[in-house]
Amino acid sequence: MVRLGYAPNPHCPVCHGGGFVHPRVDNKVLYDKTKVCAEPECLQESYEHYKQTGKWLKVKGLAEIENTFENFVHIGGTEAAFEAFQQLANGWTDKPFLLCAGGVGNGKTHLCQAAVARLNQREVKTWYYSVADFFAELKAGMTNNTVEEKIKWAKQAQGLCLDDLGVNYGSMWELARLEEIVDARYREGLTTILTTNRDIKEIPERIVSRFYDPDRSNVVLNSAPDYRRR
């Protein structure tokens, strides 16, 4: 019988009913490496079920789970982007960086959300933000002095997808912080997705150069037309 939600086995010999285990190194507990108890009859079963639900992905920035690779509508121009997103999401490439450029309405957001869902289901804890929402949240932190804390989090998150860096978007302050985040993630080799409807030549060099490293990144063009105008 599947136990839904947070339902560890109270008699589990591994976690003793806690549902999670904390690895130790030199007798020091690594709280940042906490894992779900893998005992088949403990929390793992209900946790696997939970990961397939919208509740799991909502905390990662996805309001719903409708956009998947399986229901993506393929039209001419999406081929390279679809392949690149699927390779990263499924772990079929060792390149953690992906930059996708293209016009509006041609499926970039769908691919972002499909990739974030798949990464999380593979235990790569990944968050999705539109660029506008990310910086709105960052600016809101100015009122309670949490801007630096949020930037530090963005530099260290296991996976981060920033969607839709727009043609008319980005103050100098915002672009400088984006450069700072991208540079830190590049140095650590963390999974990072950025999409834009700008010409790549218009993106600041310090940002785009990190995505041009052939050993760490893929740069793809989604040249499909606007789906909404079809």
N, C-alpha and C positions, 0 to 999 in steps of 0.2 A: 504493500500500500504506500503510495507517494504521500509524504508529509509536505504540505504546501506552506509557503512562507518561511519564517524563521522557526524551524522545528527540529533542533538537534535531538539526538537520542540521549536522554538523561543518564543512561547506563553505558555510554560509550567509553571504552577503556583507554582511548587516545586523548580525547579532549575533556572527558569527565562531564559532559553535558554542556560545555561552553560553546561548542560549535566551531571554534577557531583554534588554531595552534600558533604559537609564537616560536619561530626558530631561535636557536641560541648559538652564539659563537664565543668561545672563551668564557662561558658562563654568563654572557651578557645577552639579555633578551632583545631581539631585533624587532621592535614593534612596527617598523615600517615595512617589514617583510611578512606580516601576518597573513596566514592562508586559511581557507576554509578546510575544516576537517575532512580528509579524504576517505574516511571509513565509509564503505558502501551503504551501511545501514544507519549512518548518522546524518549530518547536515548536507552532504554532497548531493544527494538525490533531490531534495527540495530546492537546493541552490541552483542546480542545473535547470530545473523547471522554472525557477524565478528569472533566470537570465533570458528566457525566451519571451518574457512578458514586457509590456510597455512600462511597467513600474521601474524595472531595472534600468532601462535606457533613459527614462525621464530625468533621472539624476545626472545623466551624462550629457544633457542638453537636447535630447531628442524627445519632443512632445509625443510622438507616436512612432510606430514601427512599420509604417506603410511603405516606405521607400527601401527596396531591396534590390540586389543584383538580379534576382529572378524576374522581377516585374519591370525592369528598366526597358523602355521602348527604344530600340536601336534604329537610328536613322543615319544617313550618310554624314560622316564627320565625327561621330562619337567613338569610333572604333579604338583609337589609340588611348583615349581617356578611360574608356571602360576597362581595357586590359590593364592599364597602369594602376587604377584604383583596386581592381580585383586582386592583382598580384600583391600589392601592399597589404590589403585587408586579410588575405588568406595566408600570408607569410611565405609567399612563393618567391620573394626577392629579399636580399639582405640590405637593400637601400631604404633607409628609414625616412627620407625626405621625398615629398611629391609636390610639385607646383603645376597647377592646371590653369591655363588661360583660355578665354573664349568669350563670346558674346553673351548677352543676357538670355535667360529662358531656354538654354539648350541642355539642361540636365546636370550641370555641375553640382548643384545642391543635392539632387537625388543621389548622385554617386558619393558625395561626402557622407550623407546620412547612412547609406548602405554600408560604406566602409567602416564608419564608427560603430555601427551595430555589430558587424562581423568581428571587428577587433576586440570589442568588449566580450563577445561570446567566446573568443579565444584567450581570454584572461589578460589582454593588453588593455589596461584601464585607460580609456580614451574619452576625451570630452569634445563636444561640438559647440562652436559658437559662430554666429555671423560676426564679421569684423565689427560692424556697427554696435551690436549688442555687447561684445567684449569690451570695447572702449567706453560704452555707456556705463557698464558695471565698474570699470576701472575708475572713471571720473567720479562715480558715486562714492568711491572710497576716499575721496578727498575730504569729505565731511567728517569722517571718523579715523583719518590717518591710516587707512589700510591699503593704500595704493601700492606701496613697496611689498607688502605681504602678498598681494594678488600677483604682482609681477614675479616675485620669487616662486610662487606656486606655478605660474605659467612656464617658467624656465625649467621646472623640475618634473612636471606632470609626465607620466609614462607615455601618454599619447595626447596630441592636441590637434584639432582641426579648426582652422580659421577660414571661414567661407565668405567669399564675395568682397574682396578689396576693390571698391568701386572706382570708377573713372573720376568722379568728383569728390572723393572721400579721402580724408587724412590730413590733419594739421601737421605741422612740423613736429610738435610734441608727440603726437600719436605715432607718426612714422618712426621717430627716434626710439620710442619704447618698443615698437614692433621689431626694429632692427636689433635691439638689445635682447629681446626674447628669442628671436630666430638664431642669433649668434650663439647664445648660451645652449640652446637645444642642439645646434649643429655640433658644438664641441663635445656634447655628451652623447651624440648619436641617438637622440630620442625621436620616436615616431612623430612626424610633423607633416600636416597637409595644409597647403595654402591655395586658395583659388582666387582668381581675379578676372574682371572684365576689362581690365586695362591692357594696353599694349605692354608687353614685358619690358620694352625699352623705357617705359615711363616709371617703372618701379625702381626705387633707390638702389644703387649698385650694391650697397652693403647687405641689402636683403636678398636680392636676386642672385648674387654671386654664390651664396651658400647652396642654392638649389642647382647650380651649374657644375658642382663637383660630381663627375661621372661615377665615382666610387660610392657616393652616398645618396644620390638623388636622381629622380626622373623629372623631366620637364616635358609636359605634353600640351598639345593644342586641341581643344574641342572646337572644331570648326563647323559644327552643325548649326542650322538656323534656329530661330526662336520657335520652340514647340507651340507656343500659344498663338503664333501667326499662321500655323499650318491649316 
